[in-house]
Amino acid sequence: MRVEERRVAAGAAYLAAAQTVGLAAGYGINIWVSRFLGPSSYGVYSIVFNTVSLVILVMSSGLPPALSRYIAADSAGAEALRRATGRLQLVMGIGVASLYFIAAPITARLLNDRDMLPYLRISAPAIAAYALYAVEVNYLNGLQLFRRQAILMSAYSVAKVVSIALLATVAQVSGAVAAIALAPLGAFAFGRVLARPRAGVQVESSQRTSLAVLARFALPFASFAVAMQLLTTFDLFLVKSLLGDNTETGFYAAASTLARVFYLLIGSVGLVLLPAVSTAASRASPEATRRLIQQAFRYVLLLLLPGVVLAATSAEALISFIFSAAYADSAVPFSILVVGIALFSLFYVMSYALGGAGQPAVPMGISFVALAIGAILGLALIPRYGLLGAAATSTTAALAATAFASYALYRRFQTFVPAQSLARMVIVSAALAVIASRVPYTSALLPLQYALLGGLYLLGLWLVRELRGEDVRRLMQLVRPDPRAG
C-alpha cells in the first residue's frame, strides 16, 4: 500500500472508530431519551435538537473545514491561522446565538407550535459552544493528526451522553435541551490541550493564506453543510409543521434517527477525503487522487449496500429492538427512509471529494436543487400520505442529489468505482436481499441473524472475487497504528 493511501486508510480507521464511539453514544442517549420521555416529548426534543443543529452547522461547517483544507495544502502558519479563526468564530458564535434567541418566537410559529418557544431559547448557547469546538477538530484534521482528532471527537461524545442523561433526569425536556451546550464546551477545553502546536508547525502568520481566503472557501461550504442538514431533516420539520402531532413527529424522529446511522458512520470517509484530496491536488497528482477516489467509494459501497438491505428487510424487529414496541409505527417509514439516507451518505462523501478539489460550490448547488425538489414533493405528499409520504419525499430528493453529484464527480476526476466491481457488489447485495426478505426476524435474535447474513454477504463477495487478499492485507495494516496519522 502506498504511503499516502495508507495514511488515508489509517486516518479513516481512526475517525471511523471515533464515529463508532459517537454513534454508540449518540444512539445510546437517543434511545434512552426516547424511552424516558415517550414519543410525544421525544418528538419535541428531536425538533429542537435538529433546529439548533442547523444553526450550529452554519458556524461549524464554514470556516473550520476551510481551515482544515488550507492547512492540509500548506501548514505554514497553521497555529496563527487557528488562533485567528478561533477569535472570529467566537464573535460570530455569540452574535448568531443572540439572533437565534431573538428569532425563537418566529421559529415556533413556523413549526406550528408556540409551546416550543422556551425550549428553542434554552438551546441557543449551544451555537457558540460548538463553533469553538469545531475549530479544534478541524485544525487537527488539517494537520492530518487523525488519532488526536479521533480522541477529541470521542471525548465530546462521552461528554454529551453524561450531560444529557444527568440534566434530563432532573428537568425532563428542558434539561435534555440545556445539555446540548455543555458537551462542546468541555470538548473545546480538552481540544486546546490536544491541539497544542507540535514540533515543526510554524506559529507565525502564513503569507499565502488569510481569513479572507478562508472565507471565500467557507461560504459555499457552509451553505452546502446547511443544505445537507436540511436534506436529511426537512422531512421531519414538514411532518411537525404539516401534521401538527408531536406523537407522529416522535415516530418519524425515531425512524430518521436510526436511518442516519449510515450517514454518520460513512461521514468519516468524507472527513479524511477533504484534506487528502486537497493535498493530492496541491501536489498536482491526478493519478494519486483518482486512486483515492476509487478506493474510498468502493469501500463505502461495500458497507452501504448490505447495511441498507439488512435494515430495510428487518425494519419492524429493528425498531422494536432499539426503541421498544411503542414505536412500531416507525417501522414502515424507516424501511423507505433508510434507502434515502444511504444515498445521502454517498452524496456526502462525493461532496467532500469535490470540496477537497476546490469545488465546494458544486455540491452546494446540487444540495439546494435537491432540497427544492424535496420541498415541493413534501408539500404534496405529506398531508395526503403522512409518514410514508415524508419518507418517499426524502428518498426521492436523495436520489436526485446523488445522481447529479455522480456526474460532477466523474467529470472532475474521470473515475469512480470500476464497473466490474460495482456490478459484482450489486449482484451479491441483490442475492442477499432475496435471502434476507425471507428471514423471520425477531428482536431477541436480531444480532445473531445480522451476523449470519453478514457472513453470507462476505462469502458471496469472496466467491465472485470482489473481496480479495489485498483487502484483508489493508485491514491488517489498519490494525497496526500508523504514527503519521497523529
N, C-alpha and C positions, 0 to 999 in steps of 0.2 A: 504494500500500500504506500502511495506517495506521501511525502511529509505533510503537504497541505491537506490532502484528503484525510490523513489520519488525525490531524489537528481538528478538522471539521467534525469527523466522526466522534472523536473523544469529547469535543465540546457539546455535540448533540446528546451524547450519552449522559454527561454531567447535567445538562439542562433538562433532559428527559427525566432524570432521577428527581430533580428539583420540582419539575412539573408533576411528577407522580406524587411527591410529598404534598404539593399544593392541591392536587386533585383529591387525595385521601383526606386532607384537612378540610378543604372546601366542601366536598361532598359529605364528609362526616358531620360537619357542623350544619350543613343544609338539611341533611336527613334528621338530625336531632331537633333543629328548629321546626321543621315541618311536622314532626310528631308531637313536639312540645306545645306548639301554638295551634295546631289544627289547620285544615285547608283554608278557612277564611282569613285568619290572621297571617298565615304564611303567604297568602296572596298579597296582602298589604305590604309585608316585609319585602317580598320579591319585587314589587313595583318600585318601592323607594330605593332599594339596592340598585336596580337597573337604571333608574333615573339619575341618581348621583354618579353612577359609573359612566354614563355618557359624558358628563361634565369632567369627570376625572380624566377621561381619555383625551379631552382637549389639552389638558395640562401634561399628561404623561406620554403622549404619542406624537408630539410635535418636536420640540427642541431636544428632548432626551434621545430619541432614535437618531436624530440628526447629529448629535454629539457622538454617538456610537459610530456612525458611518464615517465621519471625518477623522476621528481618532484612529480608526482602523486603516484609513488610507494614508494618514500622516500623523504619527504620535507626537511630533514636536509640539511642545507647549500644551500637552494634554491636561496637565494639572491646572494650569491657568485658565484654560477653556472650561474645565469643570467648575471652577470657582465662579467664573462669570455667569455660566449657565445657571448655577445654583442660586445666585443672587436674583437673577431675573425671574426664575421660577417661583421664588418666594414672594416677590412683589406681585406677580401675576396671579399666583395662587390665592393670596389674600383678597385681591380685587375680584376675581371670578367667584370665590366663595361668598363674598358680600353680595354680589349681583344675584347669585343663586338664591340666597336667603331672602332678598327683597322680592324676587320674582316668584316665590313659592305659592302665593295665592293664585297667580295665573296658571301655574303648572297644575295645581289641584283642580282648577276648573276644567282644564283640557283633559284631565283624567276622569272627569265626571264624578268627582268625589271630594268635597271640601273637607271631609274628615282627614284627608291625607296631609293637610297643611302643617300640623305640628311635627309630624314625622319627617317631612321634607326639610324643615328648618333644622331639626336636630342633626341631619346628615351633612349639613353644609361644611363643618370643619374638616371633613374627610378630604375635600378637594385640595386644600393647601398641604395637608399632611402627605398625600400620595404624590403630589407634584415634586416634593423634595426627595422622597424615596426613589422615584423614577430616575432622577439624575444619577444616584449612586449605582443603580442596577445597570444603566446604560453605559456609564463610564467603564465599569468592569467588562462589559460586553465589547466595547470598542477596543480595549486593550487585549481582547481575547483571553481574559483571565476567567475562563468559564467555570472553573472549580469554585473560585471565590463567589462568582455570581450565583452559582447554584446554592452555596451555603447561605447567602443573603436571602435569596428567594424562599428557601426552606424556613429560615428564621421568621420571615414575615408570615408564612402560612401557619406556623405553630402559634405565633402571637395572635393571629386572627381567631383561631379556634378558642383559645383561652379567654380572650376578651369578650367575644360574643356569648360564650357559654355562661360566663360569670354575670354579665350585665343583663342578659335575657332572663336569667333565673330571678334576678332582683326586680326588673322593671318590664318584663314581657317585651312587646314590640319596640317600645321606646328604648329599652336597654340594648336590644339587638342592633338597632339603628345607630345608637350613640357609639357602640363599639367599633363601627366601621372605621372611625378615625384613629383609634388607639393603636392598632397594629402597624400601619405605615409609619407612625411617629416613632415607635420603638425600633422598627427595622431601619429607619433612616439613621438613628443614633448608632446602631450596630454597623451600618454601611459605612459610616465615616471612619470607623476603625479598619474595616476590611479594605477600603479603597484608598488607604494612605499611599502616598507616592512610593513606587518601587524604584530600585536602582535602575538608572538608565532612562527614566521618564523625566523629560525636561519640565521645569516649573515656569520658566519664562514664557512670555507670550509668543505664540506662533506668528510668523509673518504671512502665512498662507491661509489661515482660517480665522474668521472673526464671527461674532454673533450675527452680523448681517448675513454672512454666507450661510450660517446655520438656519437662520430664519427663512431664507429662500427655499431651502430644502424642507423645513419643518411645516410650512403652511400646507402644502399639498399632502404631506404625510399625516399631519394631524387631521386634516379633512377626511382623508381615507380612513383613519382609525375610527373617527366618529361615525362615518358612513358604515363601516364594517360592524361596529357595535349595534347600530340601528338595524342593519340587515339581520342580525341574529336575535334582536329583541323587539323589532317593530310590531311583530305579530302579537306579542304579549301585551304591548301597550294598546293595540287595537282591540284585543279581547276585553281589556279592562274598560276602555272608553266606549266601545260599541255595545257590549253585552251588559256592562254595569253590575256585574255579580262577582263579589270577592271570592266566593267558593269556586265558581268556574275559573276565575283567574288563578286560584291556587292549584287547581287540577292542571291547567295549562303550564303554569310555572314549574310544576314538578316534571312534566314531560320535557319542557325546554331545558331545564337544569340538567337532567340526566342525559339528554341528547348531546349537550355541549361538552361532554367528556372528550369527544373526538377532537373538537375544536381546540380545547385547552391542551391536550396532550400532544397533538400534531403541531401545535404552535411552536414547540421547542425547535423544530426544524427551521421554521422561519426566523427565529431569533439568531440562529447560527448562520443561516444563509446571508442575512443582511451584511454583516462585516466580512464574511468570507468572499462573497461576490464582489463587494466593494474593493477588497484587497486585490483580488484577481484582476478586476477591471483596471485598477490604478497601475498595475504592472503590465498592462496590455497582454494578458494571457488568455486569449479566447478559447484555446483548447482546454485549459485548466478549468475555465468557467463552465464550459459545456459538460465536462466530466462531473463537476459538482452538481449541476442541474440534473443530469441523468440519474446519478446515484441517489440524490435526495428524493426525487419523485418516484423512483422505483420502490424505495423502502416505504415511502408514505402510502403508496397504493397497496403494497404487501400487507400493511397494517389495517388500512381503512376498509378494504373490501370484505375480509372475513368479519371484521367488527360490526359492520352495518348488517351483514346477513344474520349474524347471531342475535344482535339486538332486536332487529325487526321481527324475526320469527319467534322470539321469546318474550315479546313486549308485556303481555299480561303477567307472566310469572316474575319478570324482572322488576316491574313497577311495584308489585306486592312485596317482593323481597327487599327492595330498597326503601320504599315509603310507607308500606303497610297496605292492607286491603282497603283502607279508607280512601285511597287514591286510585281505585280501579278504573275510574272514568278517564284517567290519563293514558291508558294503555293504547287505544287505537290511534289517537293523535300522535303519540310517541312513535308508533311504528312507521308513520309517514314522515314525521319531523326528523327522525334520525337520518334519513336519506339526505334531506336538505342540509342538515348541519355538517354531514360528511363532505358534501360539495362545498360548503362554505370553508371548511378546513383546507381543502385543496386550493381553493381560491386565495385563501390567506397566505399560504406558502408561496404561491405564484406571485402574489403581490409583493412579498418581501424580496423575492429574487429580482423583480423588476425595480424595486426601490433601491436595492444594493447596486444596480447598474445605473443609477442616476435617473430613473424614470418614475418617480413616485406619483406624478400627475396621471399616469395611465391607469393604475388601479383605483385612484381617486375618482376619475371619470366613470369607470366601469361600475364602481360602487353606487354612485348616485343614479346611474341609469337603472341598475337592478333594483334600487330602493324605490324608484318611481314606479317600476313595473309591479313591485310588491304592494305598494300603497294602493294602486288602482285595483288590483285583484282583491286585496283585503277588504276594501270598502264594499266590493260587490259580493264577496263570498262569505265573510264572517257573519253578517246579520242573518244570512239565509241558512248557512250550514254550521255555524258555531265553531267549536274547536277543530273539527275536521277541515272546515274552510280555512282556518288560520294556518294549520299545518300544511295544507296544499299550497297556500299562498307563499309561505316561506320557502318551500321546496322548489317552486317554480322560479322564484327570484334567484335562488342559489344556482339553479341550472343555467340561467341566463348569464350570471356573473362568471361562472366557471368557463362557459363556452367562449365568452369574449376574452377572458384572461388567457385561455389556452392559445388562442390565435395570437394575442400580443406577445406571449412568451416565446412561441415558436418563431415569430417574425423577428424578435430581438436576438435570440440565441441560436436559431436554426437547429434546435434539438428539443427533445422531450424524452419520454420513456420509449425505448426501442419497440417497434410494432410487434415483434415476435414475443417479447416479454409481456407486453400488455395483453396480447391475445391469450397467452398461457394463464396469466393471472385471472382473467375474466372467465375462462373455461373452468378452471378449478373452483372459483368462487360460485359459479352457476351450479356446479355439481354439489357444492356444499349447501347451497340454498335449497335444492331439491331434498337432500337428506334432512337438513335442519327443520324444514317445514313439516316433516312427518314425526318429529320427536315430541313425545308428551311431556313438556316441560313442567316441573314443579319447583316451587321456591326452595324447598328443602334440599333438592339435588342439583340446583342450578349451577353452582361452581363446578361440580363434577361433570355435568353434561357439557359445559363450556370447554372444560379441559379435554374431554374425549373428542368433541367436534373440532377443536383447535388442532389436536393431534392428527386428525384425518386431513385437515387442510394442509398441514406441513407435509404429510405423506404425499398428498396429491401434487404439491409443488415439486417435491423431490422426484416423483415419477415422471413428470413432464420436463424435468431438468431445468426448472426455473430456480429452485433452491439448490445452490452449488456449494462445493467445498470452499470456494472463495468467500462465500457469505459466512460460513462457520468461522473461517480464519479472521474475518473482520470482527465478528462478535467476540472472539477470544482476545483480539487486540484491544477491544474496548474495555474488557475486564481489567486489563493491566493499565493503571493510571498513566497518562501522558503528562509529563511535567510542563510541556509547552502550553497546556490548556489552563494553566494558572493554579 
